[in-house]
């Protein structure tokens, strides 16, 4: 019998058909659960403590590369929002353009630049 945690993990996995919610790559062993909004402990009006943002609806499946990138780009602060993650990725990619190897790959036609906006895989599923 599967535990509650295993059932939740399976539900999160299935949210994006076994693919990373960000890049869309098929998930492999060791995939991560990435929160949309940072889970927090808050004080209730009665003075007790309550955990928020821990529902399955607030969780996305993520490959380790995207999850670790999101964590690293947040510089140890709270989990960054989806829009902030996009902005940070755009800044990282702009920085990459200054690297000599990037410029060589561009000149040799190994890569091409586009002005496409960053659209995460889970956003394409929402439109369907």
C-alpha positions as CSV (number, residue, x, y, z in Angstrom):
1,X,0.0,0.0,0.0
2,X,1.4,3.4,-1.0
3,X,2.0,6.0,1.7
4,X,0.4,9.4,1.6
5,X,3.7,10.9,0.5
6,X,4.1,8.4,-2.3
7,X,0.5,9.1,-3.5
8,X,1.1,12.8,-3.4
9,X,4.4,12.4,-5.3
10,X,2.6,10.3,-8.0
11,X,-0.1,13.0,-8.3
12,X,2.5,15.7,-8.7
13,X,4.4,13.6,-11.3
14,X,1.2,13.1,-13.3
15,X,0.3,16.9,-13.3
16,X,2.7,17.3,-16.3
17,X,2.4,13.8,-17.8
18,X,5.8,12.7,-16.3
19,X,7.6,15.8,-17.6
20,X,9.4,18.7,-16.0
21,X,6.9,21.5,-15.5
22,X,9.6,24.0,-16.7
23,X,11.6,22.5,-19.6
24,X,9.3,19.6,-20.5
25,X,12.0,16.9,-20.4
26,X,10.8,13.5,-19.3
27,X,11.4,13.1,-15.6
28,X,14.0,10.6,-14.4
29,X,14.7,9.0,-11.1
30,X,15.6,11.8,-8.5
31,X,13.2,14.4,-9.9
32,X,12.1,17.2,-7.6
33,X,8.9,18.7,-6.4
34,X,9.0,22.4,-6.9
35,X,6.6,24.8,-5.1
36,X,4.9,27.5,-7.0
37,X,4.7,29.7,-3.9
38,X,7.0,29.3,-0.9
39,X,5.5,27.1,1.8
40,X,5.4,29.0,5.1
41,X,4.4,28.7,8.7
42,X,2.0,31.5,9.7
43,X,0.3,32.6,12.9
44,X,-3.5,32.1,12.8
45,X,-6.0,34.6,14.1
46,X,-6.4,32.3,17.1
47,X,-2.6,32.5,17.8
48,X,-1.7,29.0,16.6
49,X,0.7,28.0,13.9
50,X,-0.4,26.8,10.4
51,X,1.5,25.7,7.4
52,X,0.3,27.2,4.1
53,X,1.2,26.6,0.4
54,X,1.7,22.8,1.0
55,X,-1.2,21.6,-1.1
56,X,-0.6,19.5,-4.2
57,X,-2.0,22.4,-6.3
58,X,1.1,24.5,-5.2
59,X,3.5,21.8,-6.4
60,X,5.1,21.1,-9.8
61,X,7.3,18.2,-10.9
62,X,10.7,19.4,-11.9
63,X,13.9,17.9,-13.3
64,X,16.8,18.3,-11.0
65,X,18.5,20.8,-13.4
66,X,15.5,23.2,-13.4
67,X,14.9,22.8,-9.7
68,X,18.5,23.4,-8.8
69,X,18.7,26.4,-11.2
70,X,15.6,27.9,-9.6
71,X,17.2,27.4,-6.2
72,X,20.6,28.8,-7.2
73,X,19.1,31.8,-9.0
74,X,17.1,32.7,-5.8
75,X,20.5,33.2,-4.0
76,X,19.3,31.4,-0.8
77,X,16.2,33.5,-0.4
78,X,12.6,32.2,-0.7
79,X,11.6,30.1,-3.7
80,X,11.3,32.6,-6.5
81,X,8.1,33.1,-8.3
82,X,7.5,31.7,-11.7
83,X,7.8,35.1,-13.4
84,X,11.0,35.9,-11.4
85,X,12.4,32.6,-12.5
86,X,11.8,33.5,-16.1
87,X,13.4,36.9,-15.6
88,X,16.5,35.3,-14.0
89,X,16.8,32.8,-16.8
90,X,16.6,35.6,-19.4
91,X,19.4,37.4,-17.5
92,X,21.5,34.2,-17.3
93,X,21.0,33.6,-21.1
94,X,22.0,37.3,-21.8
95,X,25.1,36.8,-19.8
96,X,25.9,33.6,-21.7
97,X,25.9,35.6,-25.0
98,X,29.1,37.4,-23.8
99,X,31.1,34.1,-23.5
100,X,33.6,33.4,-26.3
101,X,32.4,29.8,-26.8
102,X,28.8,31.0,-27.3
103,X,30.0,33.5,-29.9
104,X,31.9,30.8,-31.7
105,X,29.0,28.4,-31.7
106,X,26.8,31.2,-33.2
107,X,29.4,31.9,-35.9
108,X,29.6,28.2,-36.8
109,X,25.9,28.0,-37.0
110,X,25.7,25.5,-34.2
111,X,23.1,27.6,-32.4
112,X,20.6,30.2,-33.5
113,X,19.2,33.1,-31.5
114,X,15.5,33.8,-31.3
115,X,13.4,36.4,-29.6
116,X,11.0,33.8,-28.3
117,X,9.6,34.4,-24.8
118,X,10.3,31.8,-22.2
119,X,7.2,29.6,-21.9
120,X,7.3,26.8,-19.4
121,X,5.9,23.4,-20.2
122,X,3.2,23.5,-17.6
123,X,1.9,26.8,-19.2
124,X,1.4,25.0,-22.5
125,X,-0.7,22.4,-20.8
126,X,-2.9,25.1,-19.2
127,X,-3.7,26.4,-22.7
128,X,-4.9,23.0,-24.0
